[in-house]
């Protein structure tokens, strides 16, 4: 028989991610109600910035830009 000791980290809580587009060519991520980063369409590509305003990368589509922000780890830092 195998016994697993699973402990839940109290810092880990459900993450509610929402994307909105408050202006043309701008998408903003909120995580549990807090700013999580943004994507802006500039000069033919999507510029991805984290919650501090630092540019993370650029992408060729909205889905890949949103995924890049998530991969950057904004969920863990904001949640």
Helices and strands as residue ranges (DSSP letters): E 17-23, E 26-31, E 34-42, E 45-50, E 55-59, H 62-72, H 74-78
